[in-house]
Amino acid sequence: MSLTWGSVSGWWVPACLALGLLYAWLMYRKPVQLGKSLRYTLFAFRAVLVSLLALLIVSPLVRSTSYLPQKPVILVAQDNSESIKLFASPAPSNPIAIGSPPIGETSNINNSLSEGEGWGEALSSLKTQLGDGYEVHEFHFDKDLKDSLSAKFDGRQTDISNALHQLNERFVNRNIGALILATDGLYNLGVDPQYEARNIKTNIYTIALGDTIPRRDLLIGNVNYNKTAFLGNDFEVEILAEAYQSAGENIHLTITEDGRQVYSQNISVTSAAFKKIIPVKLNADKKGTRKFTINLAPVKNELSVQNNTETIYVDVLDARQKIVLLYDGPHPDISVIKQAIESNKNFEVKTSLVSDMAAIKMADYSLAILYQLSAGSYGKLQNLLQGKTPVWHIAGTQTDLQAFNNAQKAVKANAGGQEVQETFAQPVSTFSAFTLTDSAQNKLSKLPPLVAQFGSYAASSTASVLLKQKIGNVDTSYPLLAFNNENGRRSAVLTGEGLWRWQLAEYREFGNHHAIEELLSQTVQYLTANANRQRFRVYAAKNIFDEGENLLLNAELYNDALELINTPDVKINLKSQSGKNYSFLFTRSGQSYQLNAGTLPVGEYTYTATTSNGKQAFTANGQLTVKQLNLEARQSTANHRLLRDMATQSGGQMLLPSQINKLADLIRKNENIKTVVYEDRRYSDLIDVKWVFVLILLLLSAEWFLRKREGEV
């Protein structure tokens, strides 16, 4: 601990001492009844006391320094996906020395399930081997990162880059000494892990699980197909068939629909590592969700038959709903809106100038989108505005706001003139008409701003706001995207233009358009949902769910005036093909209902939902499918090249499972992995130091006592 003066001059110290000495000299220069030694003692007490009080007035800073050691953090992340179990290699006949095999060589690695406990136990014992000098954290991962190690190997998807990203975020600004990554290098989600590994500033030691030696195996490497088709049309499926160590064999490919064979073909295997893309045309002859099973007949001594079969589901639609988009002049947003909505095959978008709409029969359309219209254009659309067709109004810098305000009741704009304002999207968590995924909401909040006319905007009391405007760093109550429901007729309002910026920015940052497609598709689905005037509707978030994914369903109930209500209870029963029933009760959300049914076993389900309003009973039926994920079986040969590259670029090393016991020594010998001592400096005013007050109190008390004893008080 020491004094520091900051902006105060250090010359105040001798000045304070001089003041203390002068004050004590004036007080004790002519004592009457005090002895010489006592007088000098009281003089010293008074001099120190006055000097301290003077220093308190000057108020210097007290600097205290502490040193905080931070042990190196060792992160252990173990792959828990099914591929570790499905394609384990046999035990090696000869032990392998430490060091990575040269690129191009293969290795038999001891991680069969019978031997799996060996390397698993060795990995879990690393914490004990390193001792108290290191802080070890253990994790396992498949699609997501989870705490602790695991020997279940039941993950249906693998995302190595996501695991690395989560580790980097969780331990940011920590003294990460090393990352131990035990995996076979196979992933079927996310980007190349090498990109994320570069963001982790530490040595990465990879444990190479799996087997790099190709063994006799047939598999379906990939299936490309459109998830929707139209009744009576043909659609194409592209199948990637692979065969290893099977030269001279014939692959017998069959496709069945609900047990009925619809296609078959024999393919000759001409090489040890054979791949061929097979295009197949199928016919959508039945409405609804159709199940197609693609199968490669197994060959003798095949490694695994689990990857010989792939099931796909195609949603066969009777017809598309038609949407008309009307505008006064060209704008890049128009193309973005059309593309995003048509990414959902249920919808077809017709674009037209208002001046050319005479040839359009509005009765054929389920929704009208009015993009930045003038007062004259709004005047031509009075029949549409006064009718029952849902309308989505989009305003921008070219919109006539007075006509815009008169055409809808969801949002009132008090703006105009030549000035504009940039508005970022701020998702509203309480919005309940429909649900955007967390990923989409997060992306929307990070996209560039839209442009709106400068002014204030207010949502009506009956409107529901999905996105609010954020201007600069200021969160406002101005609506950016709002919805309204008047007597069963739904409408929406978007108060800014520039959706094309969102599309470009999302692709630049994330490599896709998923967020803007989800936003526009969900908006259109909500607006058109009541087009058929059904009093009771139940619909799933999508028709086909992946295995392990939560089933989300929505329900809407309307009274006689077609007003949305949710007073009565809504029950639903889901029935699997095997006859097992799952019953649930919907929860109320806003003015409608929502249900998270959790995860259900793989299979096809029909559902029946029931409710009543007064004496009227309502029933809604539908179907959905839980699709099996077979991604882990598609690759059987471990990718050790990836693991070697990740280790090399980070300054680490790739090891084999039999070498895990050497990890502790490698970490101890690595000079980059050491305890870091952080210096913590803190400054406080002298007046905040408690012992100074104690000293002053003791000096005053001692001086008073001695003077009292001598009769000087």
GUGURO-134104 format. One record per residue (C-alpha): residue number from 1; x, y, z. Coordinates in nm, 3 decimals. Layout:
! GUGURO-134104
NUM|X|Y|Z
...
//
This chain:
! GUGURO-134104
1|0.000|0.000|0.000
2|0.136|0.347|-0.089
3|0.025|0.706|-0.136
4|-0.017|0.854|-0.480
5|-0.106|1.212|-0.543
6|-0.279|1.214|-0.878
7|-0.345|1.581|-0.962
8|-0.231|1.693|-0.612
9|0.131|1.804|-0.566
10|0.352|1.587|-0.343
11|0.492|1.903|-0.183
12|0.184|1.907|0.038
13|0.342|1.632|0.256
14|0.621|1.851|0.404
15|0.371|2.136|0.425
16|0.135|1.920|0.633
17|0.425|1.805|0.853
18|0.539|2.165|0.903
19|0.185|2.265|0.996
20|0.169|1.981|1.252
21|0.505|2.077|1.406
22|0.417|2.447|1.420
23|0.078|2.377|1.582
24|0.237|2.144|1.843
25|0.517|2.395|1.916
26|0.268|2.678|1.972
27|0.065|2.458|2.206
28|0.347|2.311|2.417
29|0.623|2.576|2.410
30|0.531|2.711|2.759
31|0.395|2.426|2.971
32|0.319|2.508|3.336
33|0.310|2.170|3.515
34|0.441|1.924|3.251
35|0.769|1.743|3.274
36|1.017|1.758|2.990
37|0.966|1.397|2.867
38|0.586|1.419|2.889
39|0.589|1.753|2.706
40|0.788|1.600|2.419
41|0.547|1.302|2.407
42|0.240|1.526|2.390
43|0.419|1.743|2.133
44|0.473|1.434|1.912
45|0.109|1.322|1.952
46|-0.021|1.666|1.854
47|0.222|1.704|1.560
48|0.124|1.366|1.411
49|-0.246|1.432|1.473
50|-0.251|1.771|1.303
51|-0.039|1.642|1.011
52|-0.284|1.356|0.954
53|-0.583|1.593|0.965
54|-0.410|1.822|0.715
55|-0.340|1.524|0.486
56|-0.708|1.425|0.503
57|-0.800|1.773|0.384
58|-0.548|1.749|0.095
59|-0.699|1.402|0.021
60|-0.423|1.203|-0.152
61|-0.501|0.860|-0.302
62|-0.399|0.532|-0.142
63|-0.279|0.273|-0.393
64|-0.310|-0.095|-0.299
65|-0.168|-0.370|-0.518
66|-0.263|-0.739|-0.506
67|-0.150|-1.028|-0.720
68|-0.406|-1.287|-0.842
69|-0.268|-1.613|-0.984
70|-0.489|-1.783|-1.249
71|-0.421|-2.148|-1.311
72|-0.423|-2.263|-1.675
73|-0.763|-2.388|-1.788
74|-0.766|-2.725|-1.965
75|-1.081|-2.790|-2.171
76|-1.176|-3.148|-2.258
77|-1.445|-3.191|-2.526
78|-1.551|-3.544|-2.625
79|-1.761|-3.641|-2.928
80|-2.080|-3.818|-2.816
81|-2.231|-3.881|-3.160
82|-2.351|-4.217|-3.293
83|-2.073|-4.243|-3.550
84|-1.823|-4.315|-3.267
85|-2.024|-4.626|-3.179
86|-2.133|-4.728|-3.529
87|-1.792|-4.724|-3.694
88|-1.548|-4.813|-3.417
89|-1.232|-4.982|-3.538
90|-1.089|-5.313|-3.417
91|-0.804|-5.310|-3.164
92|-0.456|-5.264|-3.315
93|-0.222|-5.561|-3.316
94|0.084|-5.344|-3.242
95|0.112|-5.039|-3.021
96|0.173|-4.710|-3.197
97|0.437|-4.461|-3.083
98|0.354|-4.103|-2.992
99|0.326|-3.865|-3.284
100|0.088|-3.808|-3.571
101|0.108|-4.048|-3.862
102|0.215|-3.884|-4.187
103|-0.058|-3.745|-4.407
104|-0.198|-4.015|-4.628
105|-0.126|-4.303|-4.392
106|-0.406|-4.483|-4.212
107|-0.428|-4.613|-3.860
108|-0.625|-4.876|-3.675
109|-0.731|-4.711|-3.354
110|-0.835|-4.886|-3.038
111|-1.176|-4.743|-2.970
112|-1.421|-5.024|-3.026
113|-1.705|-5.025|-2.778
114|-1.546|-5.313|-2.593
115|-1.229|-5.109|-2.569
116|-1.412|-4.778|-2.548
117|-1.400|-4.774|-2.171
118|-1.020|-4.778|-2.196
119|-0.975|-4.447|-2.373
120|-1.281|-4.303|-2.198
121|-1.139|-4.378|-1.856
122|-0.799|-4.245|-1.960
123|-0.960|-3.920|-2.072
124|-1.157|-3.883|-1.749
125|-0.843|-3.951|-1.541
126|-0.661|-3.655|-1.698
127|-0.798|-3.425|-1.428
128|-0.643|-3.639|-1.156
129|-0.312|-3.674|-1.341
130|-0.271|-3.298|-1.382
131|-0.340|-3.229|-1.013
132|-0.422|-2.898|-0.847
133|-0.195|-2.693|-1.073
134|-0.456|-2.694|-1.353
135|-0.826|-2.615|-1.380
136|-0.986|-2.892|-1.589
137|-1.338|-2.862|-1.738
138|-1.499|-3.161|-1.911
139|-1.766|-3.154|-2.184
140|-1.932|-3.376|-2.442
141|-2.099|-3.264|-2.763
142|-2.310|-3.371|-3.055
143|-2.547|-3.106|-3.191
144|-2.487|-2.893|-2.879
145|-2.224|-2.870|-2.607
146|-2.306|-3.023|-2.268
147|-2.121|-3.052|-1.937
148|-1.924|-3.365|-1.832
149|-1.798|-3.658|-2.037
150|-2.036|-3.924|-2.169
151|-2.013|-4.283|-2.289
152|-2.364|-4.305|-2.440
153|-2.267|-4.213|-2.799
154|-2.631|-4.138|-2.884
155|-2.604|-3.800|-3.058
156|-2.796|-3.800|-3.387
157|-2.612|-3.497|-3.532
158|-2.260|-3.359|-3.492
159|-2.159|-2.992|-3.500
160|-1.791|-2.959|-3.404
161|-1.771|-2.589|-3.495
162|-2.064|-2.507|-3.265
163|-1.894|-2.688|-2.975
164|-1.574|-2.489|-3.033
165|-1.772|-2.165|-3.059
166|-1.954|-2.228|-2.731
167|-1.629|-2.314|-2.552
168|-1.466|-1.998|-2.683
169|-1.758|-1.784|-2.566
170|-1.785|-1.950|-2.225
171|-1.414|-1.911|-2.143
172|-1.343|-1.577|-2.309
173|-1.070|-1.378|-2.129
174|-0.968|-1.688|-1.930
175|-0.619|-1.839|-1.921
176|-0.695|-2.130|-2.155
177|-0.389|-2.352|-2.153
178|-0.506|-2.629|-2.389
179|-0.810|-2.778|-2.557
180|-0.840|-3.156|-2.576
181|-1.076|-3.254|-2.860
182|-1.166|-3.624|-2.885
183|-1.360|-3.697|-3.207
184|-1.354|-3.887|-3.534
185|-1.357|-3.562|-3.733
186|-1.698|-3.634|-3.890
187|-1.962|-3.360|-3.874
188|-2.297|-3.308|-4.047
189|-2.394|-2.966|-3.910
190|-2.222|-2.630|-3.909
191|-1.918|-2.506|-4.097
192|-1.565|-2.641|-4.123
193|-1.434|-2.661|-3.762
194|-1.094|-2.528|-3.872
195|-1.241|-2.178|-3.909
196|-1.374|-2.174|-3.553
197|-1.055|-2.338|-3.420
198|-0.855|-2.035|-3.537
199|-1.055|-1.817|-3.295
200|-0.941|-2.024|-2.995
201|-0.603|-1.885|-2.898
202|-0.456|-2.195|-2.740
203|-0.293|-2.528|-2.821
204|-0.540|-2.791|-2.945
205|-0.464|-3.157|-2.880
206|-0.689|-3.380|-3.092
207|-0.765|-3.742|-3.000
208|-0.823|-3.927|-3.327
209|-1.117|-4.163|-3.276
210|-1.268|-4.383|-3.545
211|-1.098|-4.570|-3.827
212|-0.949|-4.423|-4.144
213|-0.930|-4.759|-4.323
214|-1.229|-4.793|-4.562
215|-1.412|-5.122|-4.505
216|-1.669|-5.304|-4.711
217|-1.979|-5.089|-4.699
218|-2.267|-4.961|-4.911
219|-2.430|-4.638|-4.808
220|-2.657|-4.355|-4.920
221|-2.431|-4.053|-4.899
222|-2.694|-3.786|-4.963
223|-3.043|-3.731|-5.102
224|-3.142|-3.404|-5.274
225|-3.511|-3.339|-5.330
226|-3.783|-3.075|-5.304
227|-3.977|-3.114|-4.982
228|-4.298|-3.006|-5.155
229|-4.462|-3.112|-5.480
230|-4.798|-3.054|-5.644
231|-5.063|-3.317|-5.695
232|-5.026|-3.499|-6.026
233|-4.680|-3.358|-6.103
234|-4.348|-3.542|-6.134
235|-4.060|-3.443|-5.906
236|-3.694|-3.544|-5.915
237|-3.486|-3.706|-5.640
238|-3.104|-3.720|-5.664
239|-2.947|-4.007|-5.468
240|-2.573|-4.029|-5.398
241|-2.491|-4.402|-5.375
242|-2.148|-4.498|-5.238
243|-1.970|-4.833|-5.217
244|-1.634|-4.913|-5.055
245|-1.424|-5.227|-5.100
246|-1.707|-5.373|-5.310
247|-1.570|-5.366|-5.664
248|-1.748|-5.616|-5.889
249|-2.068|-5.614|-5.684
250|-2.407|-5.490|-5.805
251|-2.602|-5.232|-5.602
252|-2.974|-5.300|-5.607
253|-3.153|-4.970|-5.546
254|-3.525|-4.967|-5.463
255|-3.767|-4.690|-5.367
256|-4.097|-4.771|-5.199
257|-4.394|-4.550|-5.116
258|-4.595|-4.675|-4.820
259|-4.469|-5.030|-4.885
260|-4.537|-5.016|-5.262
261|-4.228|-5.028|-5.484
262|-4.222|-4.735|-5.724
263|-3.866|-4.759|-5.859
264|-3.576|-5.007|-5.885
265|-3.234|-5.009|-6.053
266|-2.915|-5.218|-6.053
267|-2.583|-5.034|-6.045
268|-2.246|-5.198|-6.111
269|-1.963|-5.109|-5.868
270|-1.651|-5.045|-6.073
271|-1.395|-4.929|-5.814
272|-1.291|-4.972|-5.450
273|-1.419|-4.623|-5.363
274|-1.728|-4.592|-5.582
275|-1.967|-4.294|-5.591
276|-2.253|-4.225|-5.828
277|-2.538|-3.972|-5.836
278|-2.860|-4.138|-5.949
279|-3.145|-3.909|-6.066
280|-3.492|-4.057|-6.016
281|-3.831|-3.917|-6.122
282|-4.127|-3.989|-5.896
283|-4.492|-3.894|-5.926
284|-4.696|-3.709|-5.662
285|-5.018|-3.903|-5.706
286|-5.167|-3.855|-5.359
287|-5.231|-3.543|-5.152
288|-5.069|-3.503|-4.810
289|-4.735|-3.601|-4.661
290|-4.594|-3.892|-4.862
291|-4.323|-4.122|-4.727
292|-4.058|-4.264|-4.963
293|-3.803|-4.521|-4.845
294|-3.478|-4.549|-5.043
295|-3.284|-4.873|-4.990
296|-2.960|-5.034|-5.110
297|-2.968|-5.412|-5.074
298|-2.681|-5.520|-4.843
299|-2.382|-5.723|-4.964
300|-2.196|-6.000|-4.784
301|-1.966|-5.898|-4.492
302|-2.085|-5.538|-4.505
303|-1.967|-5.311|-4.219
304|-2.309|-5.163|-4.145
305|-2.653|-5.185|-4.299
306|-2.792|-4.886|-4.103
307|-2.663|-4.647|-4.369
308|-2.823|-4.846|-4.654
309|-3.166|-4.694|-4.598
310|-3.287|-4.335|-4.611
311|-3.644|-4.213|-4.563
312|-3.768|-3.887|-4.715
313|-4.101|-3.710|-4.680
314|-4.260|-3.498|-4.951
315|-4.556|-3.270|-4.881
316|-4.790|-3.304|-5.178
317|-5.009|-2.994|-5.217
318|-5.334|-2.967|-5.406
319|-5.276|-2.607|-5.517
320|-5.086|-2.295|-5.421
321|-5.242|-1.995|-5.253
322|-5.207|-1.689|-5.474
323|-5.077|-1.354|-5.351
324|-5.074|-1.028|-5.544
325|-4.808|-0.762|-5.483
326|-4.905|-0.416|-5.614
327|-4.663|-0.124|-5.649
328|-4.622|0.212|-5.824
329|-4.261|0.179|-5.932
330|-3.974|-0.072|-5.939
331|-3.779|-0.135|-5.618
332|-3.531|-0.411|-5.515
333|-3.754|-0.495|-5.217
334|-4.020|-0.632|-5.453
335|-3.793|-0.911|-5.578
336|-3.684|-0.993|-5.221
337|-4.047|-1.020|-5.101
338|-4.142|-1.244|-5.394
339|-3.842|-1.477|-5.349
340|-3.884|-1.505|-4.970
341|-4.256|-1.584|-4.985
342|-4.218|-1.834|-5.269
343|-3.951|-2.018|-5.068
344|-4.265|-2.167|-4.910
345|-4.413|-2.378|-5.190
346|-4.765|-2.316|-5.058
347|-4.759|-1.965|-5.205
348|-4.735|-1.810|-5.549
349|-4.672|-1.435|-5.584
350|-4.799|-1.222|-5.873
351|-4.637|-0.876|-5.902
352|-4.805|-0.591|-6.088
353|-4.809|-0.214|-6.124
354|-5.127|-0.059|-5.988
355|-5.180|0.094|-6.330
356|-5.190|-0.258|-6.482
357|-5.419|-0.421|-6.229
358|-5.728|-0.405|-6.450
359|-5.631|-0.748|-6.587
360|-5.612|-0.897|-6.235
361|-5.908|-1.078|-6.086
362|-5.872|-0.997|-5.715
363|-6.111|-1.275|-5.610
364|-5.845|-1.530|-5.710
365|-5.598|-1.401|-5.447
366|-5.577|-1.483|-5.076
367|-5.365|-1.178|-4.987
368|-5.277|-0.837|-5.133
369|-4.945|-0.668|-5.055
370|-4.945|-0.291|-5.120
371|-4.590|-0.162|-5.155
372|-4.524|0.215|-5.115
373|-4.837|0.344|-5.286
374|-4.931|0.701|-5.372
375|-5.264|0.864|-5.282
376|-5.389|0.804|-5.637
377|-5.310|0.433|-5.619
378|-5.487|0.397|-5.287
379|-5.786|0.566|-5.449
380|-5.797|0.299|-5.721
381|-5.801|0.020|-5.460
382|-6.109|0.119|-5.260
383|-6.292|-0.203|-5.345
384|-5.997|-0.406|-5.215
385|-5.959|-0.192|-4.900
386|-6.330|-0.219|-4.820
387|-6.349|-0.592|-4.893
388|-6.253|-0.898|-4.688
389|-5.919|-0.989|-4.851
390|-5.626|-0.962|-4.605
391|-5.391|-0.673|-4.687
392|-5.027|-0.611|-4.600
393|-4.933|-0.242|-4.621
394|-4.563|-0.158|-4.664
395|-4.463|0.205|-4.623
396|-4.140|0.377|-4.719
397|-3.991|0.705|-4.832
398|-4.224|0.724|-5.136
399|-4.549|0.644|-4.953
400|-4.828|0.899|-4.921
401|-4.870|0.873|-4.544
402|-5.209|1.046|-4.527
403|-5.357|0.789|-4.766
404|-5.163|0.517|-4.583
405|-5.320|0.621|-4.249
406|-5.668|0.626|-4.403
407|-5.626|0.281|-4.561
408|-5.554|0.088|-4.239
409|-5.612|0.111|-3.863
410|-5.312|-0.076|-3.724
411|-5.053|0.207|-3.732
412|-5.078|0.584|-3.748
413|-4.778|0.770|-3.886
414|-4.713|1.131|-3.791
415|-4.438|1.190|-4.042
416|-4.366|1.342|-4.378
417|-4.130|1.574|-4.561
418|-3.797|1.492|-4.715
419|-3.616|1.366|-4.402
420|-3.577|0.996|-4.329
421|-3.473|0.790|-4.029
422|-3.292|0.457|-4.010
423|-3.468|0.201|-3.791
424|-3.324|-0.127|-3.666
425|-3.557|-0.419|-3.594
426|-3.623|-0.488|-3.227
427|-3.820|-0.817|-3.177
428|-4.096|-0.802|-2.915
429|-4.087|-1.103|-2.682
430|-4.456|-1.072|-2.587
431|-4.583|-1.113|-2.945
432|-4.794|-1.430|-2.953
433|-4.985|-1.445|-3.284
434|-4.714|-1.676|-3.420
435|-4.365|-1.774|-3.317
436|-4.032|-1.690|-3.480
437|-3.737|-1.911|-3.390
438|-3.476|-1.774|-3.151
439|-3.222|-1.787|-3.434
440|-3.440|-1.572|-3.660
441|-3.508|-1.316|-3.386
442|-3.138|-1.293|-3.305
443|-3.046|-1.244|-3.671
444|-3.316|-0.980|-3.729
445|-3.189|-0.772|-3.438
446|-2.840|-0.768|-3.596
447|-2.940|-0.680|-3.955
448|-2.890|-0.331|-4.105
449|-3.158|-0.066|-4.052
450|-3.461|-0.014|-4.272
451|-3.543|0.339|-4.390
452|-3.865|0.515|-4.286
453|-3.998|0.866|-4.319
454|-3.886|1.083|-4.027
455|-4.148|1.123|-3.758
456|-4.338|0.929|-3.493
457|-4.542|0.611|-3.531
458|-4.806|0.469|-3.300
459|-4.978|0.129|-3.296
460|-5.350|0.112|-3.226
461|-5.478|-0.050|-2.908
462|-5.597|-0.356|-3.104
463|-5.270|-0.409|-3.294
464|-5.003|-0.666|-3.204
465|-4.644|-0.553|-3.264
466|-4.383|-0.810|-3.370
467|-4.097|-0.568|-3.443
468|-4.038|-0.226|-3.287
469|-3.815|0.048|-3.422
470|-3.472|0.097|-3.269
471|-3.327|0.432|-3.381
472|-2.953|0.438|-3.326
473|-2.905|0.300|-2.976
474|-3.247|0.416|-2.858
475|-3.525|0.161|-2.813
476|-3.856|0.319|-2.911
477|-4.220|0.215|-2.891
478|-4.267|0.291|-3.262
479|-4.396|-0.017|-3.450
480|-4.188|-0.149|-3.739
481|-4.405|-0.455|-3.815
482|-4.754|-0.476|-3.664
483|-5.065|-0.690|-3.717
484|-5.435|-0.620|-3.671
485|-5.755|-0.825|-3.682
486|-6.080|-0.644|-3.760
487|-6.390|-0.864|-3.756
488|-6.191|-1.165|-3.876
489|-6.003|-0.971|-4.148
490|-5.631|-0.968|-4.083
491|-5.389|-0.697|-4.190
492|-5.023|-0.612|-4.142
493|-4.814|-0.296|-4.161
494|-4.441|-0.260|-4.224
495|-4.327|0.099|-4.173
496|-3.986|0.086|-4.345
497|-3.823|-0.007|-4.675
498|-3.488|-0.177|-4.743
499|-3.557|-0.548|-4.715
500|-3.296|-0.600|-4.987
501|-3.031|-0.482|-4.738
502|-3.147|-0.750|-4.497
503|-3.118|-1.018|-4.763
504|-2.764|-0.918|-4.863
505|-2.644|-0.874|-4.503
506|-2.786|-1.208|-4.385
507|-2.621|-1.393|-4.671
508|-2.290|-1.216|-4.607
509|-2.294|-1.298|-4.233
510|-2.465|-1.639|-4.226
511|-2.453|-1.775|-4.581
512|-2.832|-1.807|-4.615
513|-3.162|-1.614|-4.616
514|-3.335|-1.820|-4.348
515|-3.434|-1.533|-4.115
516|-3.594|-1.307|-4.374
517|-3.762|-1.607|-4.543
518|-3.902|-1.720|-4.207
519|-4.025|-1.369|-4.120
520|-4.204|-1.310|-4.452
521|-4.334|-1.666|-4.481
522|-4.474|-1.665|-4.127
523|-4.630|-1.322|-4.187
524|-4.805|-1.443|-4.502
525|-4.917|-1.768|-4.338
526|-5.071|-1.572|-4.051
527|-5.247|-1.325|-4.281
528|-5.393|-1.598|-4.505
529|-5.474|-1.845|-4.227
530|-5.832|-1.722|-4.191
531|-5.901|-1.688|-4.562
532|-6.133|-1.990|-4.559
533|-6.323|-1.860|-4.254
534|-6.280|-2.180|-4.052
535|-6.407|-2.122|-3.699
536|-6.159|-2.365|-3.541
537|-5.812|-2.427|-3.684
538|-5.525|-2.636|-3.553
539|-5.199|-2.645|-3.743
540|-4.844|-2.757|-3.672
541|-4.546|-2.524|-3.709
542|-4.445|-2.756|-3.995
543|-4.563|-3.089|-4.131
544|-4.235|-3.278|-4.084
545|-4.027|-3.261|-3.766
546|-3.678|-3.402|-3.719
547|-3.620|-3.673|-3.463
548|-3.557|-3.515|-3.121
549|-3.720|-3.184|-3.223
550|-4.000|-3.039|-3.011
551|-4.344|-3.055|-3.176
552|-4.504|-2.709|-3.185
553|-4.875|-2.667|-3.267
554|-5.104|-2.364|-3.280
555|-5.481|-2.337|-3.248
556|-5.729|-2.059|-3.326
557|-6.096|-2.033|-3.227
558|-6.338|-1.770|-3.362
559|-6.678|-1.668|-3.231
560|-6.983|-1.595|-3.448
561|-6.851|-1.247|-3.529
562|-6.523|-1.408|-3.644
563|-6.341|-1.254|-3.347
564|-6.046|-1.448|-3.207
565|-6.116|-1.593|-2.859
566|-5.938|-1.838|-2.628
567|-6.173|-1.879|-2.332
568|-6.263|-2.251|-2.381
569|-6.006|-2.527|-2.325
570|-5.861|-2.698|-2.632
571|-5.762|-3.064|-2.609
572|-5.565|-3.262|-2.864
573|-5.492|-3.631|-2.910
574|-5.201|-3.748|-3.127
575|-5.213|-4.108|-3.244
576|-4.916|-4.297|-3.387
577|-4.940|-4.564|-3.656
578|-4.890|-4.828|-3.389
579|-5.201|-4.701|-3.210
580|-5.035|-4.525|-2.915
581|-5.213|-4.209|-2.802
582|-5.061|-3.888|-2.665
583|-5.303|-3.637|-2.510
584|-5.229|-3.271|-2.438
585|-5.405|-2.952|-2.334
586|-5.320|-2.633|-2.524
587|-5.199|-2.328|-2.328
588|-5.342|-1.983|-2.392
589|-5.113|-1.737|-2.563
590|-5.238|-1.390|-2.645
591|-5.576|-1.444|-2.808
592|-5.498|-1.791|-2.945
593|-5.349|-2.119|-2.825
594|-5.007|-2.281|-2.842
595|-4.873|-2.626|-2.753
596|-4.519|-2.756|-2.714
597|-4.573|-3.133|-2.717
598|-4.203|-3.205|-2.660
599|-4.034|-3.486|-2.849
600|-4.218|-3.793|-2.978
601|-4.085|-4.120|-3.126
602|-4.015|-4.145|-3.499
603|-4.326|-4.214|-3.703
604|-4.639|-4.071|-3.859
605|-4.912|-3.922|-3.641
606|-5.270|-3.813|-3.691
607|-5.423|-3.566|-3.451
608|-5.772|-3.469|-3.345
609|-5.832|-3.148|-3.150
610|-6.162|-3.063|-2.982
611|-6.315|-2.759|-2.814
612|-6.654|-2.596|-2.771
613|-6.796|-2.245|-2.756
614|-7.130|-2.245|-2.577
615|-7.336|-2.527|-2.728
616|-7.124|-2.545|-3.042
617|-6.861|-2.820|-3.055
618|-6.563|-2.797|-3.290
619|-6.318|-3.056|-3.418
620|-5.999|-3.015|-3.622
621|-5.793|-3.295|-3.773
622|-5.451|-3.316|-3.929
623|-5.132|-3.516|-3.961
624|-4.763|-3.468|-3.897
625|-4.449|-3.677|-3.921
626|-4.143|-3.722|-3.700
627|-3.860|-3.807|-3.938
628|-3.569|-4.028|-3.835
629|-3.229|-3.867|-3.855
630|-2.978|-4.098|-4.021
631|-2.698|-3.847|-4.070
632|-2.444|-4.019|-3.844
633|-2.451|-4.336|-4.055
634|-2.370|-4.161|-4.382
635|-1.992|-4.147|-4.325
636|-1.800|-4.446|-4.196
637|-1.439|-4.339|-4.253
638|-1.294|-4.107|-3.990
639|-1.148|-3.774|-4.103
640|-0.812|-3.763|-3.925
641|-0.669|-3.515|-4.176
642|-0.902|-3.251|-4.032
643|-0.790|-3.330|-3.677
644|-0.423|-3.319|-3.776
645|-0.465|-2.983|-3.948
646|-0.649|-2.833|-3.649
647|-0.379|-2.950|-3.409
648|-0.093|-2.834|-3.629
649|-0.228|-2.485|-3.695
650|-0.275|-2.428|-3.320
651|0.067|-2.557|-3.213
652|-0.081|-2.872|-3.060
653|-0.060|-3.236|-3.160
654|-0.285|-3.518|-3.282
655|-0.277|-3.827|-3.060
656|-0.426|-4.174|-3.079
657|-0.656|-4.313|-2.808
658|-0.377|-4.538|-2.685
659|-0.165|-4.227|-2.619
660|-0.409|-4.038|-2.395
661|-0.204|-4.126|-2.086
662|0.079|-3.916|-2.234
663|-0.137|-3.602|-2.242
664|-0.059|-3.492|-1.887
665|0.317|-3.500|-1.955
666|0.276|-3.313|-2.284
667|0.075|-3.039|-2.108
668|0.326|-3.007|-1.822
669|0.618|-2.980|-2.065
670|0.447|-2.718|-2.282
671|0.602|-2.384|-2.182
672|0.299|-2.195|-2.318
673|0.074|-2.361|-2.058
674|0.151|-2.192|-1.728
675|-0.008|-2.003|-1.443
676|-0.062|-1.635|-1.519
677|-0.039|-1.380|-1.237
678|-0.255|-1.072|-1.277
679|-0.171|-0.749|-1.093
680|-0.475|-0.581|-0.945
681|-0.427|-0.212|-0.857
682|-0.691|-0.023|-0.667
683|-0.706|0.343|-0.566
684|-0.904|0.490|-0.280
685|-0.911|0.823|-0.092
686|-0.709|0.841|0.231
687|-1.030|0.934|0.410
688|-1.167|0.586|0.324
689|-0.881|0.410|0.511
690|-1.028|0.302|0.844
691|-0.702|0.264|1.036
692|-0.632|0.636|0.986
693|-0.944|0.717|1.190
694|-0.842|0.464|1.454
695|-0.498|0.628|1.482
696|-0.649|0.976|1.511
697|-0.887|0.855|1.784
698|-0.603|0.689|1.975
699|-0.383|0.999|1.955
700|-0.664|1.227|2.074
701|-0.760|0.989|2.355
702|-0.399|0.940|2.471
703|-0.326|1.314|2.467
704|-0.646|1.395|2.657
705|-0.575|1.122|2.917
706|-0.220|1.241|2.981
707|-0.320|1.606|3.007
708|-0.611|1.511|3.236
709|-0.377|1.318|3.461
710|-0.143|1.616|3.490
711|-0.427|1.857|3.556
712|-0.394|2.044|3.231
713|-0.758|1.983|3.130
//
